[in-house]
Amino acid sequence: MEQFKEDQLVMCGRVMAFVAEHKAALAPSEMAAGQAAAATALYEKVAAARGGTAKRTSTLTATAKAARAELLDLLPALLGPLARVAARLADADLQAAATLSGKQLRKLRPLAFIGVVGSVLGSAARPDVAPELAKQGLTAPALQPLADALAAFRTA
Protein backbone atom coordinates (compact mmCIF):
# COMPACT_ATOMS: atom_id res chain seq x y z
CA MET A 1 0.00 0.00 0.00
CA GLU A 2 2.83 2.41 0.81
CA GLN A 3 4.44 1.82 -2.58
CA PHE A 4 1.12 2.69 -4.25
CA LYS A 5 0.99 6.01 -2.37
CA GLU A 6 4.60 6.72 -3.23
CA ASP A 7 3.89 6.02 -6.91
CA GLN A 8 0.90 8.38 -6.81
CA LEU A 9 3.05 11.14 -5.35
CA VAL A 10 5.70 10.64 -8.04
CA MET A 11 3.05 10.76 -10.77
CA CYS A 12 1.53 13.92 -9.28
CA GLY A 13 4.99 15.48 -9.32
CA ARG A 14 5.31 14.69 -13.00
CA VAL A 15 1.88 16.14 -13.73
CA MET A 16 2.73 19.31 -11.82
CA ALA A 17 6.00 19.64 -13.76
CA PHE A 18 4.01 19.32 -16.98
CA VAL A 19 1.50 21.94 -15.81
CA ALA A 20 4.34 24.32 -14.88
CA GLU A 21 6.00 23.88 -18.28
CA HIS A 22 2.75 24.46 -20.19
CA LYS A 23 1.31 27.26 -18.07
CA ALA A 24 1.34 29.64 -21.04
CA ALA A 25 -0.67 27.17 -23.15
CA LEU A 26 -3.25 26.77 -20.36
CA ALA A 27 -3.65 30.52 -19.79
CA PRO A 28 -6.15 31.20 -22.64
CA SER A 29 -8.70 28.87 -21.04
CA GLU A 30 -10.02 30.25 -17.74
CA MET A 31 -11.22 26.82 -16.66
CA ALA A 32 -7.89 25.09 -17.39
CA ALA A 33 -5.88 27.88 -15.74
CA GLY A 34 -8.10 27.72 -12.62
CA GLN A 35 -7.80 23.94 -12.37
CA ALA A 36 -4.03 24.13 -12.86
CA ALA A 37 -3.74 26.73 -10.08
CA ALA A 38 -5.88 24.65 -7.71
CA ALA A 39 -3.96 21.46 -8.47
CA THR A 40 -0.64 23.23 -7.99
CA ALA A 41 -1.73 24.62 -4.63
CA LEU A 42 -2.90 21.20 -3.42
CA TYR A 43 0.27 19.50 -4.62
CA GLU A 44 2.39 22.05 -2.76
CA LYS A 45 0.54 21.20 0.47
CA VAL A 46 1.00 17.46 -0.07
CA ALA A 47 4.66 17.85 -0.98
CA ALA A 48 5.28 20.02 2.08
CA ALA A 49 3.61 17.48 4.38
CA ARG A 50 5.61 14.57 2.97
CA GLY A 51 8.34 13.70 5.41
CA GLY A 52 7.18 16.39 7.81
CA THR A 53 5.84 13.88 10.30
CA ALA A 54 9.27 12.42 10.91
CA LYS A 55 10.73 15.88 11.41
CA ARG A 56 7.97 16.91 13.83
CA THR A 57 8.26 13.62 15.72
CA SER A 58 12.00 14.08 16.08
CA THR A 59 11.51 17.60 17.47
CA LEU A 60 8.78 16.43 19.87
CA THR A 61 10.94 13.55 21.09
CA ALA A 62 13.84 15.88 21.81
CA THR A 63 11.53 18.29 23.64
CA ALA A 64 9.99 15.46 25.69
CA LYS A 65 13.40 14.10 26.65
CA ALA A 66 14.56 17.53 27.76
CA ALA A 67 11.38 18.11 29.80
CA ARG A 68 11.67 14.66 31.40
CA ALA A 69 15.32 15.31 32.29
CA GLU A 70 14.34 18.63 33.86
CA LEU A 71 11.60 16.91 35.88
CA LEU A 72 14.02 14.24 37.06
CA ASP A 73 16.43 16.99 38.13
CA LEU A 74 13.81 19.00 40.02
CA LEU A 75 11.77 16.20 41.59
CA PRO A 76 14.27 15.09 44.29
CA ALA A 77 14.12 18.59 45.79
CA LEU A 78 10.46 17.94 46.57
CA LEU A 79 10.52 14.22 47.32
CA GLY A 80 12.95 14.44 50.27
CA PRO A 81 11.00 17.05 52.24
CA LEU A 82 7.71 15.44 51.22
CA ALA A 83 8.85 12.10 52.64
CA ARG A 84 9.73 13.77 55.96
CA VAL A 85 6.32 15.48 56.05
CA ALA A 86 4.59 12.17 55.26
CA ALA A 87 6.44 10.49 58.12
CA ARG A 88 5.41 13.30 60.51
CA LEU A 89 1.77 13.06 59.38
CA ALA A 90 1.85 9.22 59.38
CA ASP A 91 0.33 9.23 55.88
CA ALA A 92 1.24 5.90 54.27
CA ASP A 93 -0.05 6.82 50.78
CA LEU A 94 1.94 10.03 50.73
CA GLN A 95 5.00 8.22 52.05
CA ALA A 96 4.73 5.64 49.25
CA ALA A 97 4.59 8.35 46.58
CA ALA A 98 7.38 10.40 48.16
CA THR A 99 9.88 7.56 48.59
CA LEU A 100 10.23 6.71 44.91
CA SER A 101 13.86 6.56 43.88
CA GLY A 102 15.33 8.20 40.81
CA LYS A 103 15.84 4.78 39.27
CA GLN A 104 12.17 3.89 39.78
CA LEU A 105 11.11 7.20 38.24
CA ARG A 106 13.37 6.71 35.21
CA LYS A 107 11.87 3.27 34.58
CA LEU A 108 8.31 4.60 34.39
CA ARG A 109 6.65 4.89 30.98
CA PRO A 110 5.63 8.45 29.97
CA LEU A 111 1.95 8.28 30.99
CA ALA A 112 2.73 6.63 34.31
CA PHE A 113 5.51 9.16 34.90
CA ILE A 114 3.08 12.04 34.26
CA GLY A 115 0.59 10.46 36.65
CA VAL A 116 3.14 9.97 39.43
CA VAL A 117 4.61 13.46 39.15
CA GLY A 118 1.11 14.97 38.96
CA SER A 119 0.10 13.01 42.05
CA VAL A 120 3.19 14.16 43.96
CA LEU A 121 2.53 17.78 43.01
CA GLY A 122 -1.12 17.38 43.99
CA SER A 123 -0.07 15.92 47.33
CA ALA A 124 2.25 18.85 47.92
CA ALA A 125 -0.70 21.21 47.52
CA ARG A 126 -2.90 19.40 50.06
CA PRO A 127 -4.03 21.63 52.95
CA ASP A 128 -2.35 19.50 55.60
CA VAL A 129 0.93 19.12 53.65
CA ALA A 130 1.44 22.61 52.17
CA PRO A 131 2.08 24.38 55.53
CA GLU A 132 4.63 21.72 56.50
CA LEU A 133 6.43 22.11 53.18
CA ALA A 134 6.33 25.90 53.51
CA LYS A 135 8.30 25.58 56.76
CA GLN A 136 11.06 24.00 54.64
CA GLY A 137 10.91 26.73 52.01
CA LEU A 138 8.83 24.81 49.48
CA THR A 139 6.05 27.28 48.83
CA ALA A 140 3.85 27.37 45.73
CA PRO A 141 6.18 29.82 43.89
CA ALA A 142 9.16 27.58 44.70
CA LEU A 143 7.33 24.57 43.24
CA GLN A 144 6.24 26.45 40.10
CA PRO A 145 9.29 25.36 38.01
CA LEU A 146 8.34 21.74 38.70
CA ALA A 147 4.74 22.38 37.62
CA ASP A 148 5.99 24.17 34.49
CA ALA A 149 8.31 21.27 33.63
CA LEU A 150 5.40 18.82 34.07
CA ALA A 151 3.22 20.94 31.76
CA ALA A 152 6.02 21.04 29.18
CA PHE A 153 6.40 17.25 29.37
CA ARG A 154 2.65 16.76 28.98
CA THR A 155 2.49 18.86 25.85
CA ALA A 156 5.61 17.33 24.29
GIKA-V794878 format. One record per helix or strand. SS is the DSSP state (h for helix, s for strand). FROM is the first residue (numbers start at 1). TO is the last residue. Records with the same first field share a line. If there is no record, write none. Layout:
SS=FROM-TO, FROM-TO
This chain:
h=2-21, 23-27, 30-49, 52-89, 92-98, 102-107, 110-124, 127-135, 140-155
